[in-house]
Every structure is written in C-alpha cells, then in structure tokens.
Amino acid sequence: MTAAATASLRAGAGRRLLAGPATVPVALVALLLLAAAIGLGAGRYAIGLGDLVTIIGGWIGIGPGHAGVAETDWRVVELVRLPRLAVGMLTGAGLALSGAALQGVFRNPLVGPQLIGVSSGAAFGGALAILLVLGTAALIGLAFAFGLLAMLVVYLISRQDGRSSVLMLVLAGVVISAFFSALVSLAIYLADPTDTLPAIVFWLMGSFATANLDKVWIILAAMLVFGLPLLAMRFSINVLSLGDEEAEALGVRVERTRWIALIAVTGITAASVAIAGIVGWVGLVVPHLARMLVGPDHRALLPASALLGASYMIAVDTVARTLTPAEIPLGILTAIIGAPIFAILLRRSRNKGWN
C-alpha cells in the first residue's frame, strides 16, 4: 500500500513537471549566461563584447587567445571579475536552494536560511575574527564553526521526547538569532573605531569585493558537500511538504530527513556568510519567483531556484559595483529589492495560496 501510494505521488509529480512550460529550464540557463556575460563585461573598466568573446574563446582553446585582446582586459576578466562572478553565482544558488528547501521542509513560505539562526551565528564568528585580527582563514573558519554551533543549539533547545516540532525549531531559531545578533553588537561596540569597526560593519553588510580563487573553491566545496544532497532529496521534501503524518505513512523518516536538510542548509548558509557576509532576502524571495515559474513540485523548484538565485546574485553584484563610484554593500541592495518584491508576492498570494 505504501509502495503504491509512493508510486502514485511520484507519477503525479512527474505529470506536474511535464505539464509546466518546457522552455523554463532553457530560459533560466540562458538568463544565467546573459547575466554572467554582462557581469564580466560591465564595470568602471568596461570590456566590449567582442573582446569578451575573444577572452572566453582563449580559455577554451578557440581563437587568438592573449594575442587577440589587450593584456589589461585579459587580467581584469581572469583575475578580478571571473572569481567574483563565480563566488556570486555559487552564493546566490546556494542561498536560493536553501530557502526553497526550508520552505518545503517547514511547510511555511515565510521561512528562509536566516530563520534557523545560522546566519547570525556565522556573522558573530566572522565579526570575532575581525575583532581579534586573526586573518582571512580564521574569519572563514570561525564563521563556519559558529554557524554550525548555532544550528546545534537550536537542535538541543527544540528537542523534546526524542522529536523536534516545526514550531519549536522556528522559535528556537528566533531565540538563537537574537542571542548571536546581540553578540555581534557587542563585538561592534568593542571594536577599534579607526580600524576593526569599519571592517566589521562593511563585512556584515555583504560584498564580493574580496573574492579570489581560494574563496571560489571554498564555496564550491560547500555546494558539492551540502547542495547536492539537498537536490537529491527533492522527492523527500515533496513528501514532507504534505505533512508529517502523510510523510510517515508514505515511508519517509520525517525526523531524520528534516535534520539532514537542516544540516545541509546550515553548511551552505555558513559558508556563504563566511565568504560574503550577510546577504539577506535571497533565500526568501527567489524561491517564490521560481515557484511562480515552475510550480510547487520540488523536483523542478529546487534546480529552478538555484539557477534563478545565481542569476539574481550576479545581477545585484553587477549593479552594486557599477551604479556608483563607491561599491554599494550587497545586503543593502538585496533588502531594497527583496522587501518590495516580497510585499507584492504577499499581496498577490493572500487569497490564492503559494502554489
């Protein structure tokens, strides 16, 4: 009976996926490529489309390579913009993927990666490293460690009688977020106003300005270790979104599956905060936009959210470094863009549901 019900649910999901616009995945990939091309060429030192095509052709062994463009253009793209674009793309994809997964696991459209306390914990770890002048490696390590610690504390608080209810998880996440936010404020208060204070404040507002190849490998490793399991859990998240009783009836181990998803989201979010600071609203808004395109089936929603999040983050970063002579922190732009979009979605979906 359970096997039959599972097969029926899989078939229904497959029909929903096939019923959606077949051009959506192609359009999302095309959008990502367009955003990447604009991101590589745009800036205070603009690079023409022809030179950009020549540079890309040189990377894949087609065309004149270095001889076809000025050395400055080549260096700007290869050493500055390409690592920054890669970090932005992976960060946006990871945060959007995490948000979509959390909304399915918690059956709540208002859930995002910041809700479970990971962002605040990672922010405190990074702020502590800057306060103590420990260097970039320590900043990344402490941000990741405190992000995981925040998740562990949330787990311990919410655990009752061998289980963790969704309500207790959310409430524990709010409490831990407030606690670590207070510790961040304490670190800011204790910081040297002429040295570490500006560094902490700018880092917390979010930026890809310090992106390099090492940071690309770090965020890529986080996506491989934590992002791929989330994508592999697409059907299980579909079942969880039906409710705990229904999921258990279909043979899904609810508690175990939920915590695997939470650990994966924790890893992605902590790595993103460690690399780029706090970049809010991506994991909350982008999954809703993706849901409008492909529907609520997580088999299509999770990959669509990742692709759309990558494009969105590249576009926001391009605006941040080209709109004004001084780079605008990413956290400011994502809030300015995300809050109105989310308000519109709330208004439109009030009487229609989130599907």
C-alpha positions as CSV (number, residue, x, y, z in Angstrom):
1,M,0.0,0.0,0.0
2,T,2.8,2.4,0.9
3,A,4.7,1.5,-2.2
4,A,1.6,2.1,-4.3
5,A,1.0,5.5,-2.7
6,T,4.6,6.5,-3.2
7,A,4.4,5.5,-6.9
8,S,1.2,7.4,-7.3
9,L,2.8,10.5,-5.8
10,R,5.8,10.2,-8.0
11,A,3.6,9.9,-11.0
12,G,1.6,13.0,-10.0
13,A,4.8,14.9,-9.5
14,G,6.0,13.8,-12.9
15,R,2.8,14.9,-14.6
16,R,3.0,18.3,-12.9
17,L,6.6,18.7,-14.1
18,L,5.8,17.7,-17.6
19,A,2.8,20.0,-17.7
20,G,4.9,23.1,-16.9
21,P,6.5,25.2,-19.6
22,A,9.2,23.1,-21.2
23,T,11.1,26.3,-22.1
24,V,11.5,27.4,-18.5
25,P,14.8,25.5,-17.8
26,V,16.3,26.6,-21.0
27,A,15.2,30.2,-20.3
28,L,16.8,30.1,-16.8
29,V,20.1,28.8,-18.2
30,A,20.0,31.5,-20.9
31,L,19.3,34.1,-18.3
32,L,22.3,32.9,-16.2
33,L,24.6,33.0,-19.2
34,L,23.4,36.5,-20.1
35,A,23.9,37.7,-16.5
36,A,27.4,36.2,-16.5
37,A,28.3,37.9,-19.8
38,I,27.1,41.3,-18.6
39,G,28.8,40.8,-15.2
40,L,32.2,40.0,-16.9
41,G,32.0,43.0,-19.3
42,A,30.4,45.7,-17.2
43,G,32.2,47.9,-14.7
44,R,34.1,51.1,-14.4
45,Y,36.6,49.5,-16.7
46,A,34.3,48.3,-19.4
47,I,35.2,45.4,-21.7
48,G,33.5,45.1,-25.1
49,L,31.5,42.1,-26.2
50,G,34.0,41.3,-29.0
51,D,36.9,41.3,-26.6
52,L,35.0,39.3,-24.1
53,V,34.2,36.6,-26.7
54,T,37.9,36.5,-27.6
55,I,38.9,36.0,-24.0
56,I,36.3,33.3,-23.5
57,G,37.4,31.7,-26.7
58,G,41.0,31.7,-25.5
59,W,40.0,29.9,-22.3
60,I,38.5,27.0,-24.3
61,G,41.3,27.0,-26.9
62,I,39.5,28.8,-29.8
63,G,40.7,32.0,-31.4
64,P,43.9,34.1,-30.9
65,G,43.8,33.9,-27.1
66,H,46.0,36.5,-25.4
67,A,47.1,38.0,-28.7
68,G,43.5,39.0,-29.5
69,V,42.9,41.5,-26.7
70,A,44.8,43.9,-24.5
71,E,46.7,42.3,-21.6
72,T,44.8,44.6,-19.2
73,D,41.4,43.4,-20.4
74,W,42.5,39.8,-20.0
75,R,43.8,40.3,-16.5
76,V,40.7,42.2,-15.4
77,V,38.4,39.4,-16.5
78,E,40.6,36.5,-15.4
79,L,41.9,37.7,-12.1
80,V,39.2,40.1,-10.8
81,R,35.8,39.6,-12.4
82,L,35.7,35.8,-13.0
83,P,36.4,34.9,-9.4
84,R,33.9,37.5,-8.2
85,L,31.3,36.2,-10.7
86,A,31.9,32.6,-9.6
87,V,31.5,33.4,-5.9
88,G,28.4,35.4,-6.6
89,M,26.9,32.7,-8.7
90,L,27.5,29.9,-6.2
91,T,26.4,32.1,-3.2
92,G,23.1,33.1,-4.9
93,A,22.4,29.5,-6.0
94,G,23.2,28.1,-2.5
95,L,21.0,30.6,-0.6
96,A,18.1,30.3,-3.0
97,L,18.3,26.5,-2.9
98,S,18.5,26.6,0.9
99,G,15.4,28.8,1.1
100,A,13.4,26.7,-1.3
101,A,14.3,23.5,0.7
102,L,13.4,25.1,4.1
103,Q,10.1,26.4,2.8
104,G,9.2,22.8,1.8
105,V,10.5,21.2,4.9
106,F,8.7,23.6,7.2
107,R,5.6,24.0,5.0
108,N,5.9,27.7,5.5
109,P,6.5,30.3,2.7
110,L,8.0,32.8,5.2
111,V,10.9,30.6,6.1
112,G,14.5,31.5,5.0
113,P,18.1,30.5,5.9
114,Q,18.3,33.3,8.5
115,L,15.4,31.9,10.5
116,I,17.2,29.0,12.0
117,G,20.0,31.1,13.5
118,V,22.8,30.1,11.2
119,S,23.4,33.5,9.6
120,S,23.6,35.2,13.0
121,G,25.9,32.6,14.4
122,A,28.2,32.8,11.3
123,A,28.1,36.6,11.5
124,F,29.3,36.6,15.1
125,G,32.2,34.2,14.2
126,G,33.3,36.4,11.4
127,A,33.0,39.6,13.5
128,L,35.0,37.9,16.3
129,A,37.8,37.0,13.9
130,I,37.9,40.6,12.6
131,L,37.8,42.0,16.1
132,L,40.8,39.8,17.1
133,V,42.6,40.5,13.8
134,L,43.0,36.8,13.1
135,G,43.2,36.9,9.3
136,T,41.0,35.6,6.4
137,A,41.4,31.9,7.1
138,A,40.3,32.3,10.7
139,L,37.4,34.5,9.6
140,I,36.1,31.8,7.3
141,G,36.8,29.0,9.9
142,L,35.1,30.9,12.8
143,A,32.1,31.9,10.7
144,F,31.6,28.3,9.6
145,A,32.1,27.0,13.2
146,F,29.7,29.4,14.9
147,G,27.1,28.8,12.2
148,L,27.2,25.1,12.9
149,L,27.2,25.8,16.7
150,A,24.0,27.9,16.3
151,M,22.3,25.1,14.5
152,L,23.4,22.6,17.2
153,V,22.0,24.8,19.9
154,V,18.7,25.2,18.0
155,Y,18.6,21.4,17.8
156,L,19.2,20.9,21.5
157,I,16.6,23.6,22.5
158,S,13.9,22.2,20.2
159,R,14.4,18.5,21.1
160,Q,11.7,17.1,23.2
161,D,10.8,13.5,23.8
162,G,13.2,12.4,21.0
163,R,11.5,14.7,18.5
164,S,11.6,18.3,17.3
165,S,8.4,20.0,16.2
166,V,8.5,22.6,13.5
167,L,7.1,25.3,15.8
168,M,9.9,24.6,18.4
169,L,12.6,24.7,15.6
170,V,11.3,28.1,14.4
171,L,11.1,29.5,18.0
172,A,14.5,28.2,18.9
173,G,15.9,29.7,15.7
174,V,14.4,33.1,16.6
175,V,15.9,33.0,20.1
176,I,19.4,32.0,18.9
177,S,19.3,34.6,16.1
178,A,18.6,37.3,18.7
179,F,21.3,36.0,21.0
180,F,24.1,36.0,18.3
181,S,22.9,39.3,17.0
182,A,23.5,40.7,20.5
183,L,27.0,39.2,20.5
184,V,27.6,40.8,17.1
185,S,26.5,44.2,18.5
186,L,28.9,43.6,21.4
187,A,31.8,42.9,19.0
188,I,31.0,46.2,17.2
189,Y,30.9,48.0,20.5
190,L,34.3,46.7,21.5
191,A,35.9,47.2,18.1
192,D,38.5,49.9,17.4
193,P,36.6,52.7,15.7
194,T,39.6,53.6,13.4
195,D,40.5,50.0,12.3
196,T,38.4,47.0,13.1
197,L,35.0,48.7,13.4
198,P,34.8,49.7,9.7
199,A,36.0,46.3,8.7
200,I,33.3,44.5,10.7
201,V,30.5,46.8,9.6
202,F,31.4,46.6,5.9
203,W,31.8,42.8,6.1
204,L,28.4,42.4,7.8
205,M,26.7,44.4,5.0
206,G,27.9,41.9,2.4
207,S,30.3,42.1,-0.5
208,F,32.1,40.0,-3.1
209,A,35.0,42.6,-3.3
210,T,37.5,40.2,-1.7
211,A,36.6,37.3,-4.0
212,N,39.5,35.2,-5.2
213,L,40.2,31.7,-6.4
214,D,40.6,30.3,-2.8
215,K,37.1,31.5,-1.9
216,V,35.7,30.1,-5.1
217,W,37.0,26.6,-4.1
218,I,35.5,27.1,-0.5
219,I,32.0,27.9,-1.7
220,L,32.2,25.3,-4.4
221,A,33.1,22.7,-1.9
222,A,30.2,23.7,0.3
223,M,27.8,23.4,-2.6
224,L,29.1,20.0,-3.5
225,V,29.1,18.6,0.0
226,F,25.8,20.2,1.1
227,G,24.0,21.4,-2.1
228,L,24.0,18.0,-3.9
229,P,22.3,16.2,-1.0
230,L,19.6,18.8,-1.0
231,L,19.0,18.3,-4.7
232,A,19.0,14.5,-4.2
233,M,16.2,15.0,-1.5
234,R,13.8,16.7,-3.9
235,F,11.2,14.0,-3.7
236,S,11.5,13.6,0.1
237,I,11.0,17.3,0.5
238,N,7.9,17.0,-1.7
239,V,6.5,14.3,0.7
240,L,7.5,16.4,3.8
241,S,5.5,19.3,2.4
242,L,2.4,17.2,2.7
243,G,2.7,17.0,6.5
244,D,4.4,14.7,9.0
245,E,1.6,12.1,9.2
246,E,1.3,11.8,5.5
247,A,5.1,11.6,5.1
248,E,5.4,8.8,7.7
249,A,2.5,6.9,6.0
250,L,4.5,7.0,2.7
251,G,7.6,5.6,4.4
252,V,9.6,8.7,4.9
253,R,11.6,9.0,8.1
254,V,10.4,12.5,8.9
255,E,12.8,13.5,11.8
256,R,15.9,12.1,10.0
257,T,15.1,13.7,6.7
258,R,14.3,17.1,8.2
259,W,17.6,17.2,10.1
260,I,19.6,16.1,7.0
261,A,18.0,19.0,5.2
262,L,18.7,21.4,8.0
263,I,22.4,20.4,8.3
264,A,22.8,20.9,4.5
265,V,21.2,24.3,4.7
266,T,23.4,25.2,7.7
267,G,26.6,24.2,5.7
268,I,25.6,26.3,2.7
269,T,24.5,29.3,4.7
270,A,27.5,29.3,7.0
271,A,29.9,29.1,4.0
272,S,28.1,31.9,2.2
273,V,28.2,34.2,5.3
274,A,31.9,33.3,5.8
275,I,32.8,34.3,2.2
276,A,30.5,37.3,1.6
277,G,29.0,38.4,4.9
278,I,25.2,38.6,5.4
279,V,23.3,38.8,2.1
280,G,19.6,38.7,3.1
281,W,16.3,38.1,1.3
282,V,17.8,35.9,-1.4
283,G,16.7,32.7,0.2
284,L,13.3,34.1,1.0
285,V,12.3,35.9,-2.3
286,V,13.9,33.9,-5.1
287,P,12.1,30.6,-4.3
288,H,8.8,32.4,-4.6
289,L,9.7,33.7,-8.0
290,A,10.9,30.3,-9.1
291,R,7.6,28.8,-7.8
292,M,5.7,31.2,-10.0
293,L,7.6,29.8,-13.0
294,V,7.7,26.0,-12.3
295,G,5.1,25.4,-9.6
296,P,5.4,23.8,-6.1
297,D,7.0,20.5,-7.2
298,H,10.4,20.5,-5.5
299,R,11.8,18.2,-8.2
300,A,11.6,21.2,-10.5
301,L,11.6,24.0,-7.9
302,L,15.0,23.3,-6.3
303,P,17.0,23.4,-9.5
304,A,15.0,26.4,-10.8
305,S,15.6,28.3,-7.5
306,A,19.3,27.6,-7.8
307,L,19.6,28.8,-11.4
308,L,17.4,31.9,-10.7
309,G,19.3,32.7,-7.5
310,A,22.6,32.6,-9.3
311,S,21.4,35.0,-12.0
312,Y,19.9,37.3,-9.4
313,M,23.0,37.4,-7.3
314,I,25.2,38.2,-10.3
315,A,22.8,40.9,-11.4
316,V,22.7,42.5,-8.0
317,D,26.5,42.4,-7.7
318,T,26.9,44.0,-11.1
319,V,24.6,46.8,-10.1
320,A,26.4,47.2,-6.7
321,R,29.8,47.8,-8.3
322,T,28.7,49.9,-11.3
323,L,25.8,52.1,-10.1
324,T,28.0,54.5,-8.1
325,P,31.8,55.2,-7.9
326,A,31.9,53.6,-4.4
327,E,30.7,50.0,-4.3
328,I,27.3,49.5,-2.6
329,P,27.1,46.7,0.0
330,L,25.1,43.8,-1.3
331,G,23.0,43.5,1.9
332,I,21.6,47.0,1.2
333,L,20.6,46.2,-2.4
334,T,19.1,42.8,-1.7
335,A,16.9,44.3,1.1
336,I,15.9,47.3,-1.1
337,I,15.0,44.9,-4.0
338,G,13.7,42.0,-1.9
339,A,11.4,43.7,0.5
340,P,9.1,45.3,-2.1
341,I,9.0,42.1,-4.2
342,F,8.1,40.0,-1.2
343,A,5.4,42.5,-0.3
344,I,3.9,42.3,-3.8
345,L,4.0,38.5,-3.5
346,L,2.3,38.6,-0.2
347,R,-0.4,40.8,-1.6
348,R,-1.0,38.7,-4.7
349,S,-0.9,35.4,-2.9
350,R,-3.1,36.4,0.1
351,N,-6.2,34.7,-1.3
352,K,-4.6,32.3,-3.7
353,G,-2.1,30.4,-1.7
354,W,1.6,30.0,-2.6
355,N,1.2,27.5,-5.4
